Amino acid sequence: MMSQIDTQLIKQARKSKGMSQDQLANKIGVSKVAICWYENGDRTPTLQHFLELADILDLSLDALAGREASVVAEDEVNYKVRLPKRDLEILGEIKKYKKLYKNLYNDPERTMKLIDKRMK
């Protein structure tokens, strides 16, 4: 069910909260080894533990499920936003088409209207 959890995010969030694996394990009622397994991708938490991890680590379910990615805004180093990973994949594909990307960059509304019109 949740085979694609963001294992690195669990470790990063735990460390940013100053928690050891043992402390996190105690909070959700599993062993320290289980936390190690989650962080290494060797095991997937149960749905209940998945929800508890999200709550304790202040993570969205989408982020924990690996469906979001953090990006840093251009103007502020300390400002992060979360985007679905699929959106980043789409952007990566668009960038492969230099003319399309340039048109979207310069006039996104007009370019999208033209694309939409051509698709009808």
Steps between C-alpha positions, in 0.01 A plus 500: 500500500762758603807347344638835390533681831765769509749329728748788490230741608429295812865515601535872417183595686595289803844658517364852451278442803805388698358152551691176512364188333423367846300810597296488179444128546366556852259767376338270245534176694750310289859391552804706413577233241165567331590869464835398353317274254262782401789741446695249293199393296522142625149500641185704447310629804145388560235755412463591868875553543514690171235743629678534834832570328337776296348657813810475718738619229262775378496361147219491250382154402586577138855597594547191713357284221760643264243690294633847582839660483638803680629778283661824605352822367740706289494812717520349846744232605298405809165484327381157388189393315378150437410384153368169379786304346285446191496879445880503509510212251267695268718809528804288417328372187394850394859624535607247237305706245698823503262705284196386696675570829603847385142579391359372828758698693433825312120476470358200685133593466511554123711190440267280703196637314667416167586149617149446633347624173720262295401204716125545438 
